[in-house]
Amino acid sequence: MKRRDRENDSGEQRQKLMGLGNRSMGKSYYPELQRRLHELESFRDLLNRINDTIFIVDAHNGLILDMAGAAELMTGCPSHQLMGQAFSEILPHHVRKHVTNLLSSERATLTMETEFNCPMCEGRVPTPVEITIQFPEGDEGDRAVVVARDISERKQAEEEIKRYSEELEIRVKQRTRELDQANEAKSEFMSFISHELRTPMTSVLGFIRIMRKKLVKSIYPSVQTDSPKVRRNMDQVLQNVDVIIAEGDRLLQLVNDLLDLAKHEASKMEYHMRISDLNRMLDRAMAAAAGFFDDSEADFVQEIPPGLPPVTADDDRLIQVILNLLSNAEKFCKEGTITLRASVEGAYAVICVEDTGIGIPPALHKAVFDKFTQVGENHQKIKQGTGLGLPICQHIVAAHGGKIWVESTPGAGSKFFFTLPILGGRTEI
């Protein structure tokens, strides 16, 4: 008895020496432990309020050890029923093996989209989720942390976007077909009307020219009158006839341009391609353009080097392009200089018509190639064309494998370029 008392006394003395009196363990550590437990409970309560779900999974057998968050909402199962269940059981069949292998062998972080479902429920719509699987450092691979996020709204939005995109694509295709049909009908109508107009217009112009010739050579010389009024009327009639001829020529040119454009747009324009001597073709174009400059004060300059390489072309169509560019230059450059140039750049011959006229604003550089477009300052005072010449040029150049464009600054003139592929590729001159 005395020995036991001595041992008790000895234990109390050791506690005193360690700074622990009677019941000092409870007095010193219980409040701290209680505070820590309260913090843990508060933290878990906070985790349970988030929209995501955190699973702690045994990496060896794949069983769910713990969880927090919105597990019940995502899976449709009460949390207590999921505890101890295999994590793979809430995944689709085609995903289970992959996740099981990852848990048992790999240690890489994985993020993937999948679905959650309750293994004990039937007929429930799965919840689309994005899961991230990680292995905490220092855990020796015993546990895996799986963070899951509900992506139902995102998936729904993606489905809506996909549905709208498919509907829009269908509408665009339908609208494109309608526009193609309308364009084809328009081209056919233009072609029909142009054919129907060209024959009578040719007859009208032929007869009005004959009438003018007879007026000038036969009728007017035989009129014997000193009346100023009669003479004025005779002069007025002759002026009106000249206006009819000029406007008739313009209308006939419009009809011909409409026919050409309709053929180009319907891919029915015939081209007679052959190996062409570019220098000879340019000489023909300059000879044909001589009439443009007979009554013009503009100077015409040629910068055509000899020995240009051959091209595969329909000469008549390309001469049509050059004449159109020269004609346009003459309209907008009455007293300046018009230059026709040719050069070789790489595998292309480059033809340029430059003028020192009024120029074109940069915003309208593309618009000049639109149908029925007239650009230029004060162009009410300028001789009007059909507005179809440049679109036709664009079609002709494209049919030859080249491209056409304009470089211009208002007040500093314009440069119209078009290219033609050189026969046999790159050539040096």
Secondary structure, 3 states (H helix, E strand, C coil): CHHHHHHHHHHHHHHHHCCCCCCHHHHHHHHHHHHHHHHHHHHHHHHHHCCCEEEEEECCCCEEEEEEECHHHHHCCCHHHHCCCEHHHHCCHHHHHHHHHHHHCCCCCEEEEEEECCCCCCCCCCEEEEEEEECCCCCCCCEEEEEEEECHHHHHHHHHHHHHHHHHHHHHHHHHHHHHHHHHHHHHHHHHHHHHHHHHHHHHHHHHHHHHHHHHHHHHHHCCCCCHHHHHHHHHHHHHHHHHHHHHHHHHHHHHHHHHHHHHHCCCCCCCCEEECHHHHHHHHHHHHHHHHCCCCCEEEEECCCCCCCEEECHHHHHHHHHHHHHHHHHHCCCCEEEEEEEEECCEEEEEEEECCCCCCHHHCCHHHCCCCCCCCCCCCCCCCCCCHHHHHHHHHHHCCCCEEEEECCCCCEEEEEEEEECCCCCCC
